[in-house]
Amino acid sequence: MDDLSPEKIRWVLISVLVLIVSVALHEFGHAIMADLLGDDTPRRQGRVTLNPLAHADPIGTLLLPVIGGLYAAAGGGMGGFGWGKPVQWQPSRINRKWKMATAQILVAIAGPAMNVVLGTVIAFVHTILKAKGVISAHSDVNAVLKFAAMTNFVLFFFNLIPAPPLDGGHVAQGLLPYKHRPKFEQYARFGPFVVMAVALIPPINKIFLVPAQFCTEQLYNAFGSLFS
């Protein structure tokens, strides 16, 4: 394994900071959507906030990403993965004008949607800063912004994988007819193993890394054409 240089450690810390902010906005999306639909549980628990500390999980948002990042930086292969503190909400408290399945889908999709918004905003601002000559294409800031945009699209596509406890699993459950729910619940028991396989096995993780990279590049190309 390679030695951990100060530069590598710095990039690990930057990547963790980007993850903390991205996960915080993701969880805020779940919380604000549940709140808008009529359930005040997230608000009472202090989750309807952009404060990253309210959404960070000590293990999933801090410890594992740091350990995984250091391991990868030292030449140990891929880094780890992480998660935020799950937003708790009560479907029974949703406004009755919403069907429970619809509310479940809206709350689930709101988190990944926030990552798309953040990734798009970062790419847009990044493109403007480059076009105006504020940052150069070879600067560290340029690399960090590109990484931040990419990270949010990775989170978007990863969380859409239809395997509980990911958001895509909740969306799939909400879309299924009730007669198929028992079969889905049997599958859901293996959901965490599916998630770990998809996240950690290189040939499989391309199902979310490739579309994330494609969307990031196309977004930058589209914004670049506006300021060229």
Residue frames as qw, qx, qy, qz and C-alpha x, y, z in Angstrom:
[[0.000, 0.886, 0.463, 0.000, 0.00, 0.00, 0.00],
 [0.361, 0.591, -0.030, 0.721, 1.14, 3.58, -0.69],
 [0.302, -0.238, -0.478, 0.790, 2.04, 6.07, 2.01],
 [0.013, -0.855, -0.518, -0.032, -0.57, 8.60, 3.03],
 [0.371, 0.193, -0.010, 0.908, 0.77, 12.00, 2.05],
 [0.036, 0.407, 0.402, -0.819, -0.64, 15.24, 3.51],
 [0.302, 0.176, -0.386, -0.854, -2.15, 15.97, 0.10],
 [0.392, -0.176, -0.858, -0.282, -4.04, 12.67, 0.07],
 [0.200, -0.403, -0.740, 0.499, -5.30, 13.21, 3.61],
 [0.126, 0.312, 0.077, -0.939, -6.45, 16.70, 2.66],
 [0.399, 0.037, -0.580, -0.709, -8.47, 15.30, -0.24],
 [0.337, -0.292, -0.892, 0.071, -10.03, 12.66, 1.99],
 [0.075, -0.427, -0.529, 0.730, -11.17, 15.37, 4.39],
 [0.248, 0.235, -0.226, -0.912, -12.52, 17.46, 1.51],
 [0.388, -0.102, -0.799, -0.447, -14.45, 14.47, 0.16],
 [0.256, -0.392, -0.817, 0.335, -15.96, 13.81, 3.59],
 [0.058, 0.382, 0.242, -0.890, -16.97, 17.48, 3.90],
 [0.343, 0.106, -0.501, -0.788, -18.65, 17.31, 0.48],
 [0.375, -0.230, -0.889, -0.130, -20.45, 14.14, 1.54],
 [0.123, -0.379, -0.659, 0.638, -21.65, 15.72, 4.80],
 [0.224, 0.328, 0.000, -0.918, -23.18, 18.69, 2.98],
 [0.401, 0.063, -0.676, -0.615, -24.71, 16.53, 0.24],
 [0.325, -0.271, -0.901, 0.099, -26.19, 14.03, 2.70],
 [0.003, 0.354, 0.495, -0.794, -27.57, 16.87, 4.84],
 [0.366, 0.242, -0.208, -0.874, -29.45, 18.34, 1.88],
 [0.404, -0.042, -0.854, -0.326, -30.65, 14.86, 0.93],
 [0.240, -0.351, -0.835, 0.350, -32.13, 14.22, 4.37],
 [0.126, 0.327, 0.219, -0.911, -33.54, 17.74, 4.50],
 [0.371, 0.055, -0.563, -0.736, -35.44, 16.87, 1.32],
 [0.389, -0.281, -0.877, -0.029, -37.13, 13.93, 3.04],
 [0.177, -0.384, -0.610, 0.671, -37.92, 16.03, 6.10],
 [0.180, 0.271, -0.010, -0.945, -39.36, 19.05, 4.29],
 [0.394, -0.064, -0.691, -0.603, -41.49, 16.87, 2.01],
 [0.355, -0.367, -0.843, 0.168, -43.02, 14.97, 4.95],
 [0.079, -0.385, -0.397, 0.830, -43.62, 18.32, 6.66],
 [0.257, 0.158, -0.306, -0.903, -45.31, 19.77, 3.57],
 [0.435, -0.168, -0.793, -0.391, -47.54, 16.71, 3.33],
 [0.585, -0.578, -0.159, -0.547, -48.80, 17.27, 6.85],
 [0.860, -0.323, -0.331, 0.218, -46.58, 15.20, 9.15],
 [0.078, -0.920, 0.238, -0.302, -44.85, 17.39, 11.73],
 [0.922, -0.340, 0.032, 0.182, -42.69, 14.55, 13.10],
 [0.710, 0.275, -0.028, 0.647, -39.50, 15.68, 11.28],
 [0.014, 0.748, -0.046, 0.661, -40.07, 19.28, 12.44],
 [0.687, -0.685, 0.048, -0.237, -40.56, 18.22, 16.04],
 [0.914, -0.218, 0.094, 0.330, -37.33, 16.22, 15.82],
 [0.191, -0.826, 0.249, 0.468, -35.42, 19.20, 14.42],
 [0.624, 0.027, 0.635, 0.454, -34.89, 17.70, 10.97],
 [0.393, 0.817, 0.366, 0.212, -36.47, 20.48, 8.89],
 [0.231, -0.903, 0.216, 0.292, -33.16, 22.31, 8.79],
 [0.714, 0.639, -0.249, 0.140, -30.11, 22.65, 6.56],
 [0.323, -0.750, 0.553, -0.166, -27.80, 22.28, 9.56],
 [0.637, 0.336, -0.690, -0.074, -25.56, 19.30, 8.65],
 [0.027, -0.269, 0.826, -0.494, -25.21, 18.33, 12.31],
 [0.654, 0.042, 0.364, -0.662, -28.92, 17.53, 12.46],
 [0.877, 0.339, -0.108, -0.324, -28.60, 14.98, 9.65],
 [0.363, 0.576, -0.727, 0.089, -25.13, 13.51, 10.19],
 [0.949, -0.287, -0.091, -0.093, -24.73, 9.99, 11.51],
 [0.363, -0.788, 0.492, 0.078, -21.49, 9.58, 13.52],
 [0.658, -0.157, 0.699, 0.230, -20.72, 6.25, 11.89],
 [0.624, 0.513, 0.557, 0.194, -22.32, 6.51, 8.46],
 [0.299, 0.939, 0.104, 0.134, -21.50, 10.14, 7.68],
 [0.128, -0.903, 0.404, -0.067, -18.17, 10.50, 9.45],
 [0.602, -0.484, 0.633, 0.049, -16.36, 7.36, 10.58],
 [0.797, 0.219, 0.541, 0.154, -16.88, 5.02, 7.63],
 [0.531, 0.835, 0.063, 0.127, -16.26, 7.65, 4.91],
 [0.119, -0.882, 0.455, -0.021, -13.05, 8.75, 6.64],
 [0.652, -0.330, 0.677, 0.082, -11.78, 5.19, 7.12],
 [0.765, 0.437, 0.457, 0.119, -12.81, 4.16, 3.61],
 [0.359, 0.929, -0.074, 0.052, -11.28, 7.30, 2.11],
 [0.269, -0.774, 0.573, 0.038, -7.97, 6.80, 3.91],
 [0.752, -0.070, 0.649, 0.092, -7.91, 3.14, 2.90],
 [0.685, 0.651, 0.299, 0.132, -8.48, 4.03, -0.74],
 [0.141, 0.960, -0.242, 0.031, -5.95, 6.88, -0.62],
 [0.444, -0.611, 0.652, 0.066, -3.36, 4.44, 0.71],
 [0.344, 0.390, -0.756, -0.398, -3.86, 2.23, -2.33],
 [0.298, -0.021, 0.907, -0.297, -6.19, -0.23, -0.68],
 [0.088, 0.379, 0.856, 0.341, -8.79, -0.19, -3.43],
 [0.172, -0.636, -0.427, -0.619, -12.19, 1.44, -3.34],
 [0.093, -0.251, 0.466, -0.844, -13.27, 3.69, -0.52],
 [0.063, 0.313, 0.887, -0.334, -16.16, 2.98, 1.77],
 [0.161, -0.519, -0.505, -0.671, -19.68, 4.32, 1.64],
 [0.049, -0.097, -0.576, 0.810, -21.83, 6.23, 4.06],
 [0.191, -0.616, -0.683, -0.342, -25.29, 7.38, 4.98],
 [0.126, -0.406, 0.213, -0.880, -27.10, 10.08, 6.92],
 [0.187, 0.118, 0.786, -0.578, -29.37, 9.84, 9.92],
 [0.035, -0.399, -0.814, -0.421, -32.71, 8.52, 8.55],
 [0.288, -0.160, 0.077, -0.941, -35.62, 10.93, 8.72],
 [0.038, 0.291, 0.927, -0.233, -38.47, 9.53, 10.78],
 [0.367, 0.001, -0.123, -0.922, -42.00, 10.29, 9.62],
 [0.356, 0.199, 0.841, -0.356, -45.45, 8.87, 10.26],
 [0.059, -0.178, -0.714, -0.675, -47.57, 8.06, 7.15],
 [0.176, -0.607, -0.773, 0.060, -50.67, 8.06, 9.38],
 [0.164, -0.676, -0.261, 0.669, -50.14, 11.77, 10.09],
 [0.188, 0.021, 0.505, 0.842, -50.09, 12.78, 6.43],
 [0.411, 0.265, 0.083, -0.868, -52.91, 15.02, 5.21],
 [0.599, 0.211, 0.754, -0.166, -55.77, 12.76, 4.17],
 [0.583, 0.711, -0.024, -0.392, -55.97, 14.28, 0.70],
 [0.267, 0.614, -0.726, -0.156, -52.81, 12.30, -0.07],
 [0.965, -0.035, -0.222, -0.136, -52.84, 8.56, -0.59],
 [0.686, -0.631, 0.343, 0.116, -50.36, 6.79, 1.67],
 [0.828, 0.132, 0.353, 0.416, -48.55, 5.20, -1.28],
 [0.379, 0.814, 0.116, 0.424, -48.27, 8.58, -3.01],
 [0.336, -0.909, 0.204, -0.139, -46.90, 10.19, 0.15],
 [0.832, -0.348, 0.353, 0.249, -44.37, 7.38, 0.51],
 [0.715, 0.418, 0.275, 0.488, -43.11, 7.94, -3.03],
 [0.132, 0.916, 0.031, 0.378, -42.94, 11.74, -2.66],
 [0.529, -0.804, 0.272, -0.014, -41.03, 11.60, 0.62],
 [0.857, -0.142, 0.367, 0.334, -38.64, 8.98, -0.78],
 [0.630, 0.526, 0.268, 0.505, -37.90, 10.80, -4.02],
 [0.074, -0.990, -0.037, -0.116, -37.47, 14.20, -2.35],
 [0.631, -0.634, 0.316, 0.316, -34.05, 13.25, -0.98],
 [0.650, 0.070, 0.498, 0.570, -32.43, 12.26, -4.30],
 [0.287, 0.831, 0.358, 0.314, -34.16, 15.21, -5.98],
 [0.287, -0.945, 0.082, 0.135, -32.31, 17.56, -3.63],
 [0.644, -0.359, 0.463, 0.492, -29.03, 16.02, -4.74],
 [0.511, 0.506, 0.494, 0.489, -29.92, 16.76, -8.36],
 [0.005, -0.975, -0.179, -0.135, -30.68, 20.36, -7.43],
 [0.478, -0.791, 0.264, 0.275, -27.43, 20.77, -5.51],
 [0.678, -0.065, 0.523, 0.513, -25.36, 19.07, -8.21],
 [0.396, 0.702, 0.432, 0.405, -26.92, 21.28, -10.89],
 [0.155, -0.987, -0.037, -0.011, -26.36, 24.48, -8.90],
 [0.604, -0.576, 0.378, 0.401, -22.73, 23.56, -8.24],
 [0.621, 0.208, 0.535, 0.533, -22.12, 22.81, -11.93],
 [0.225, 0.870, 0.335, 0.282, -23.79, 26.08, -12.97],
 [0.299, -0.941, 0.123, 0.103, -21.82, 28.25, -10.54],
 [0.698, -0.332, 0.461, 0.436, -18.64, 26.33, -11.35],
 [0.572, 0.468, 0.472, 0.480, -19.09, 26.97, -15.06],
 [0.053, 0.971, 0.148, 0.180, -19.65, 30.69, -14.49],
 [0.502, -0.790, 0.263, 0.234, -16.56, 30.97, -12.30],
 [0.681, -0.080, 0.515, 0.513, -14.45, 29.28, -14.97],
 [0.424, 0.689, 0.431, 0.399, -15.94, 31.36, -17.79],
 [0.089, -0.987, -0.034, -0.133, -15.24, 34.60, -15.89],
 [0.571, 0.516, -0.442, 0.460, -11.68, 33.51, -15.14],
 [0.519, -0.713, 0.246, -0.403, -12.23, 33.47, -11.37],
 [0.732, -0.378, 0.566, 0.026, -10.80, 29.95, -11.14],
 [0.278, 0.547, -0.686, -0.392, -8.51, 28.09, -13.51],
 [0.894, 0.090, -0.301, -0.318, -9.08, 24.66, -14.98],
 [0.698, 0.219, -0.607, 0.311, -6.03, 23.35, -13.12],
 [0.173, -0.499, 0.459, -0.714, -6.80, 24.72, -9.65],
 [0.073, -0.072, -0.935, 0.341, -7.79, 22.73, -6.60],
 [0.387, 0.298, 0.382, -0.784, -11.06, 24.64, -6.37],
 [0.565, 0.309, -0.455, -0.615, -11.93, 23.51, -9.88],
 [0.390, 0.097, -0.916, -0.019, -11.33, 19.87, -8.95],
 [0.080, 0.154, 0.776, -0.606, -13.32, 20.17, -5.70],
 [0.492, 0.310, 0.125, -0.804, -16.36, 21.71, -7.41],
 [0.582, 0.248, -0.634, -0.445, -16.35, 19.09, -10.15],
 [0.256, 0.022, -0.936, 0.241, -16.07, 16.37, -7.50],
 [0.244, 0.197, 0.579, -0.753, -18.95, 17.90, -5.50],
 [0.600, 0.284, -0.176, -0.727, -21.23, 18.00, -8.53],
 [0.536, 0.197, -0.796, -0.199, -20.36, 14.42, -9.44],
 [0.046, 0.015, -0.874, 0.483, -20.89, 13.25, -5.85],
 [0.452, 0.217, 0.381, -0.777, -24.45, 14.52, -5.84],
 [0.701, 0.290, -0.369, -0.537, -25.33, 12.72, -9.05],
 [0.365, 0.173, -0.907, 0.118, -23.74, 9.57, -7.65],
 [0.180, 0.092, 0.729, -0.653, -25.98, 9.91, -4.59],
 [0.593, 0.258, -0.009, -0.762, -28.99, 10.47, -6.84],
 [0.696, 0.252, -0.576, -0.347, -28.54, 7.34, -8.94],
 [0.245, 0.153, -0.902, 0.320, -27.33, 5.19, -6.06],
 [0.283, 0.101, 0.629, -0.717, -30.36, 6.02, -3.94],
 [0.664, 0.248, -0.137, -0.692, -32.72, 5.17, -6.81],
 [0.298, 0.179, -0.933, -0.092, -31.62, 1.53, -6.78],
 [0.702, -0.319, -0.198, -0.605, -34.82, -0.42, -5.94],
 [0.680, -0.076, -0.680, 0.265, -33.46, -2.10, -2.83],
 [0.508, -0.822, -0.064, -0.251, -34.56, -1.23, 0.71],
 [0.117, -0.748, -0.472, 0.451, -33.48, 0.69, 2.72],
 [0.234, -0.069, 0.308, 0.920, -32.55, 2.94, -0.23],
 [0.356, 0.386, 0.177, -0.832, -35.10, 5.48, -1.44],
 [0.424, 0.224, -0.651, -0.589, -35.57, 3.52, -4.64],
 [0.180, -0.134, -0.968, 0.116, -36.79, 0.59, -2.56],
 [0.162, 0.430, 0.575, -0.677, -39.48, 2.76, -0.97],
 [0.388, 0.397, -0.251, -0.793, -40.49, 4.11, -4.38],
 [0.337, 0.097, -0.875, -0.335, -40.73, 0.59, -5.79],
 [0.048, -0.277, -0.892, 0.355, -42.83, -0.52, -2.83],
 [0.255, 0.457, 0.308, -0.794, -45.16, 2.46, -3.27],
 [0.412, 0.361, -0.454, -0.702, -45.63, 1.70, -6.97],
 [0.136, 0.027, -0.984, -0.113, -46.33, -2.00, -6.52],
 [0.631, -0.347, -0.361, -0.592, -49.94, -3.23, -6.41],
 [0.543, -0.506, 0.472, -0.476, -50.90, -4.44, -2.95],
 [0.985, 0.010, 0.040, -0.168, -51.15, -8.05, -4.11],
 [0.781, 0.409, -0.316, 0.350, -47.41, -8.06, -4.80],
 [0.212, -0.819, 0.341, -0.410, -46.39, -6.44, -1.50],
 [0.866, -0.417, 0.270, -0.062, -45.78, -9.75, 0.34],
 [0.888, 0.272, 0.064, 0.365, -43.27, -10.86, -2.30],
 [0.287, 0.782, -0.183, 0.522, -41.55, -7.48, -2.13],
 [0.530, -0.739, 0.288, -0.301, -41.30, -7.72, 1.66],
 [0.956, -0.143, 0.187, 0.173, -39.55, -11.07, 1.26],
 [0.672, 0.524, -0.005, 0.523, -37.09, -9.46, -1.15],
 [0.096, -0.891, 0.132, -0.423, -36.67, -6.46, 1.18],
 [0.807, -0.568, 0.152, 0.050, -35.11, -8.68, 3.83],
 [0.815, 0.010, 0.230, 0.532, -32.12, -9.11, 1.52],
 [0.258, 0.940, 0.127, 0.184, -32.07, -5.41, 0.59],
 [0.335, -0.876, 0.320, 0.132, -29.04, -4.46, 2.72],
 [0.705, -0.202, 0.574, 0.365, -26.97, -7.21, 1.09],
 [0.558, 0.646, 0.409, 0.322, -28.02, -5.99, -2.36],
 [0.004, 0.998, -0.033, 0.050, -27.02, -2.44, -1.41],
 [0.523, -0.673, 0.459, 0.251, -23.59, -3.53, -0.15],
 [0.720, 0.131, 0.566, 0.381, -22.96, -5.58, -3.29],
 [0.411, 0.816, 0.297, 0.276, -23.94, -2.72, -5.57],
 [0.153, -0.979, 0.131, 0.001, -21.87, -0.21, -3.61],
 [0.484, -0.687, 0.521, 0.151, -18.69, -2.22, -3.14],
 [0.735, 0.061, 0.603, 0.304, -18.31, -4.55, -6.13],
 [0.080, -0.469, 0.342, 0.810, -16.69, -2.64, -9.05],
 [0.029, 0.132, 0.790, 0.598, -18.42, -4.38, -11.99],
 [0.095, -0.638, -0.764, -0.007, -21.82, -3.86, -10.35],
 [0.162, -0.685, -0.293, 0.647, -21.40, -0.31, -9.11],
 [0.165, -0.028, 0.474, 0.864, -21.18, 0.89, -12.69],
 [0.026, -0.604, -0.751, -0.265, -25.00, 0.86, -12.75],
 [0.163, -0.922, -0.316, 0.152, -24.96, 4.10, -10.79],
 [0.436, -0.561, 0.228, 0.666, -21.44, 5.45, -11.43],
 [0.358, 0.164, 0.607, 0.690, -21.73, 5.45, -15.22],
 [0.032, 0.774, 0.533, 0.341, -25.03, 7.38, -15.44],
 [0.366, -0.846, -0.155, 0.355, -23.78, 9.77, -12.74],
 [0.439, -0.361, 0.366, 0.737, -20.65, 10.53, -14.74],
 [0.262, 0.410, 0.645, 0.590, -22.62, 10.85, -17.97],
 [0.100, -0.874, -0.465, -0.100, -25.13, 13.29, -16.48],
 [0.418, -0.745, 0.016, 0.520, -22.40, 15.36, -14.85],
 [0.412, -0.143, 0.491, 0.754, -20.46, 15.66, -18.10],
 [0.147, 0.568, 0.641, 0.494, -23.56, 16.49, -20.15],
 [0.226, -0.894, -0.356, 0.151, -24.60, 19.12, -17.62],
 [0.405, -0.611, 0.198, 0.651, -21.20, 20.79, -17.76],
 [0.340, 0.138, 0.616, 0.698, -21.26, 20.66, -21.55],
 [0.022, 0.760, 0.593, 0.267, -24.70, 22.29, -21.63],
 [0.294, -0.894, -0.151, 0.302, -23.73, 25.05, -19.20],
 [0.492, -0.364, 0.362, 0.703, -20.39, 25.51, -20.98],
 [0.310, 0.418, 0.609, 0.599, -22.18, 26.15, -24.28],
 [0.093, -0.899, -0.427, -0.028, -24.11, 28.98, -22.63],
 [0.305, -0.900, 0.109, 0.293, -20.97, 30.87, -21.67],
 [0.702, -0.051, 0.427, 0.568, -18.67, 29.96, -24.53]]
